[in-house]
């Protein structure tokens, strides 16, 4: 079996992995030992902390050392789940030799191309240039081009502008006020009121600036840098949004699927 390897288990990368899984493609995910995912209810990165996680109809299970236990990866996949490998350096690319690698880490900076030969390397969003550090780019910025497949050229630059939800934009994003360790006082899905404390970083409090649902929050104890996104407050009073894959993730996933199908069919990746 030849996997589609998705680097990263955050919001967008998880949406991609889910769509590929639902389309019948064998998928594996690589992640950091301590992922910094915010929308943990829809992120396969959560399997690193919990051992396993379910997003929509898909179960994912952690693999602590893919180099030592490659048979565990195959067994998880054979049982109909997605293996999530703790593999910060991408060693699984050498070990499993996937035909497709999707770089969904969303580092938003220019990266050198992965040194390991891959038949198709797909880059998500800012920092990727088709024909330079990847074979094809999928646009991640919101707008008319979101989800578009780019065979020649670069993704749009990072705008750092959050999506507006019910008239709220920048103030719905919770950011670390200083470098340090995160201490949390709320859970994803909680209804918050203005002024309620959500988290602290090294004693600096982060509070809700409007009433809403806590849609995302970084894992407690995470080490963060000043300005880093650590949470997401949604003004809609609908807890179900915490477990919904975003429209952005679905659009990007559709672009990745289009790119893969232009070169491979399902049987190619099952051989």
Buried (B, 14 or more C-beta within 10 A) or exposed (E): EBBBBBBBBBBBBBBBBBBBBBBEBBBBBBBBEBBBBBBBBBBBBBBBBEEBBBBBEBBBBBBEEBEEEBEBBBBBBEEEBBBBBBBBEBBBBEBBBBBBBBBBBBBBEEBEBBEBEBBBBBBBBBBBBBEBBBBBBBBBBBEEBBBBBBEEEBBBEBEEEBEEBEEBEEEBBBBBBEEBEBBBBBEBBBEBEEEBBBBBBEEEEBBBBBBBBBBBBBBEEBBBEEEBBBBBBBBEEEBEBBBBBBEBBBBBBBBBBBBBEEEBEEEBBEE
